[in-house]
Amino acid sequence: MAIAEAAKFQNMRAKAMKFAPGAGSGIWKNETNFFDKARQGQWRELVGERDLAAYRKTMSDMLPPAAAAWLENGGSLPG
């Protein structure tokens, strides 16, 4: 349960320096901007097809489909 709580959007946004990709590297004027763009779907403007393909492969290599769906969409895990 602690992992689910820590993975909540508002918790990750509050700790943006830890969770935003490229945090501290100067990509973001403010790392919380990453989470604002994620909420509004603007991340699609920043992530190319090559990056998405790498993400999808990593997800499928590391997680069963139900866990990946939960991570991306929230809700309850089956079983």
Contacts in CASP RR format, 6 or more apart in sequence:
PFRMAT RR
TARGET T0000
AUTHOR 0000-0000-0000
METHOD contacts of the structure
MODEL  1
MAIAEAAKFQNMRAKAMKFAPGAGSGIWKNETNFFDKARQGQWRELVGER
DLAAYRKTMSDMLPPAAAAWLENGGSLPG
5 11 0 8 1.000
6 12 0 8 1.000
7 71 0 8 1.000
9 35 0 8 1.000
9 38 0 8 1.000
9 39 0 8 1.000
12 19 0 8 1.000
12 35 0 8 1.000
13 19 0 8 1.000
13 32 0 8 1.000
13 35 0 8 1.000
16 23 0 8 1.000
16 30 0 8 1.000
16 31 0 8 1.000
16 32 0 8 1.000
16 34 0 8 1.000
16 35 0 8 1.000
17 23 0 8 1.000
17 24 0 8 1.000
17 31 0 8 1.000
20 28 0 8 1.000
20 31 0 8 1.000
20 32 0 8 1.000
20 34 0 8 1.000
20 35 0 8 1.000
21 27 0 8 1.000
21 34 0 8 1.000
22 28 0 8 1.000
23 31 0 8 1.000
24 31 0 8 1.000
28 34 0 8 1.000
34 43 0 8 1.000
36 42 0 8 1.000
37 43 0 8 1.000
37 45 0 8 1.000
37 46 0 8 1.000
47 55 0 8 1.000
59 68 0 8 1.000
59 71 0 8 1.000
60 68 0 8 1.000
63 71 0 8 1.000
66 77 0 8 1.000
66 78 0 8 1.000
67 77 0 8 1.000
70 76 0 8 1.000
70 77 0 8 1.000
END
